[in-house]
Amino acid sequence: LFIVADGMGGHEDGEKASAMTVQVVSREVVNNIFLPLLYNEAGGDAERPTISEVLRSAVQKANQIVSEKVPEGGTTVTAAAIMGNLAYIAHVGDSRAYLITPASIDKLTRDHSLVERLKELDHINEEEAIDHPQSNVLYRAIGQSESLEVDAITRQIPPGAYLLLCSDGLWNLVKQDELLEIVSKSNGSPQTACEKLVALANERGGRDNITVVIIRISPVQS
């Protein structure tokens, strides 16, 4: 399980909201996915919630708890559970998940931001979006309202490919083709790629929190 949560609502409240979200989502996934698998608990597939349902429910539970305990705070969350070569992702906000192969990069998540919505409606173009005065405004995130719609994505990850999760502190400053180039030239080392990406974002004046997680799916051994 891998999670990126980028807090909002002031430094202290945002930090509390993001930490609480990671804790709640992790606990729910462990209790409802990993422990039943580990102990091979009885119960047919029809009785057991799917992995996507567990992830979505976990994020919604985190939203309820954050709304009650940190009313002035909020957070994005992009959570990915890797099972074999499948990635199950639950997502709200403007953190992102990318699938990276040696030849391509694919953004798996949709930004729940005002600017992204304006782009979808053709009210602004890509260039106007970059410097838009309301670029940080989200219309969907943990802690914003009592009910929360959570995006659920399932993707097959080819052997040798990478799943990259990051906050807007990275993707605002590093373009997609640069993400692809740096990750694909990291000699199979996610740690090296993470360090290079964070360094590049900081070189470009990174003022926001920069969080990046890279998971490499091991090639099949012949």
N, C-alpha and C positions, 0 to 999 in steps of 0.2 A: 504494500500500500504506500502510495506517495501522494503528498498533499502540499499545495501552495496556497497560502491564505494571506492576503494583503490587507491589513487593517485600515479602517477609515474612522474619521470623527475625532481627530486630535491624537497626538502620539500615545498617550496613556490608555485612552479608551479603545483606540484601534488595536493596540498591542494586546489588551485583555480580550477583545472580541476575536482576534485571529487565533490566539493561544487556546481559548475556550473551544473554538470551532475545530481546531486540529485534535484536541483531546476528545471531544464528543464523537466526531466522525471516526476516529481511530478505534475508540471503544466499541461503537456500534458495529463496525466492520469485523473486528476481532470476534465479538460475541456471536454475530449472526452469520458470518461466512467462514472464518478460519477455524474457530473452535469446533463447529459442527463437522467440518471436513477432517480435522485432526482426529476427533474421536469417532468419526464415521457414525454419527448419530442416526438412529432409525427415523424413518419418515420418508415417504415417496417424494419425488420431484414436485408433484402437484401440491403437496402440503407446504413445501419450503419456498420462501420468496426467492426470486431470481437475484443475481448479484446486482443488476441494475436497480431493482426495487429496493434492495438493502441500502445501496449508496444514496439513492434519492431520499429515502426515509431518514437516513443518517444526517444528511445536510438539512432537511426540514426540522429535525429535532434540534440540531445546533442552532438553527434560526430562532426557535422558540426559547431556548435557554439564553442565548445572547440578548434577545429582545427583553427578557425579564431581568437579567442580571447586569447588563451593560446597556441601558436604554439610550445613551448618547453615542454608543459605538456601533461599528459595523465592519464587515469584511467581505472581500471576495473569497471564493474557494474553488479550486480545481483539484479534484481528488481522483486518482487513478489506481484501480486495483488490477494487477497483472496476474492472469491465470493462464499459464502456458504461453501461447502466442497470441492471446486475446487481451486487449486493454478495455476495461470498463471504466468509463469516466463520468463523474457527476460534476456539474459546473454551474456557477452563478457569478456574475461580475465581469471584470475585464482582465483577469489573469488568463493565460492561454495554454493550450496543449497543441504541440506540433508533432507530426509523424515525419521523421527524416530518414531517407534512404540515401545511398551514395549519389543518386542522380536527381532526387526530388525532395521538396518540402511541402507538407500539406497542413494547413491550419485546421484543426479538428473542432475547435470551439468557436462560438460566436460571442463577440463582446456585447454585454448588456449595457451599453453606454448610449448617451444621447447622440453623440457624434456618429456612432455606427448606425444608429437608426436613421439619422439624417442622410447618411450615405446611401442606405438601402432605399430611401424614398427619392433619391436623386436630387435632394435639396442642396447638397454640397458635394464637391469632388474630393479626390484623395489629397490633393495639395492643400485645399482649404481645411480639411480635417486636421492636418498636422498642427497648425497654429490656432485652432479654434479656441475661443475664450472659455468654452464650457467642456473642454476635452476630458475633464475629470469627473463629470457628472454621470452617475450610474442610475439607471431606472430599475435595476434588479440586483440586490445584494443581500447578504445575511444582515439582519438587524433593521431592515427598512420597513417591514410590515409583518403582521402576524402570519399571513399566509405567504408561501413562497413557491413559485414554479421553478423546478430544477431541471436543467437540460441533462439528458442521459445519452451518452454516445458509446457505442461498442465498435471497436475496430480490430481487425487482424493485423498484427505487427510481423512483418516478414523477418526471418532469421537474419541477424546482423544489422537490423535497422535500430533506430533510436526513437524513444519517446521523450520529448522535451516539454517540461512544465515551467512557466515563468510568470513573474509579475510584470505590470506595465513599465516598471522601472527599467526592464531590459528591452522589451520590444518597442518602446517609444524611441529608443536611441540606436538600436541595432536592427538593420533591415533583414527581411526574410532570406534574401540570397546570401547575406553575410552569415546568418545562422547556419545555413546549409554548408557554406564553405568551411567555416571554423569547425563544425562538428564532424564533417566528413574527412577533414584533414587532421583529426586528433589522434590518429593511430589506434583507434579503438578504445581510447581512454576518456570516459565521461568526465573524470575529475579535471583533466587537462582542458577539455572543451569548456567546462564551467568557469575555470579560472580565466581563460582567455576572453570569454564573453563578458564577464563582470569587469575585467580590466578595460575592455573596449568601451563599455557603457560609462565607466568612470572617467576615461579619457575625454569623453564627449560631454562631460559636465553633469554626470548623473547626480541628480539632487534627491530623487525618490529612492525608497528602499528597492534594492535589486536582489531578487530571489530567482534562482534557476536550479532546476533539478533535471538531470539527464539520465535516462535508463537505457541501457543497451540490451537488446534481446540476443542472447547467445546463439551463434550459428549452430545448426545441427551437426553433431560430430559424425563423420562417416566411419 
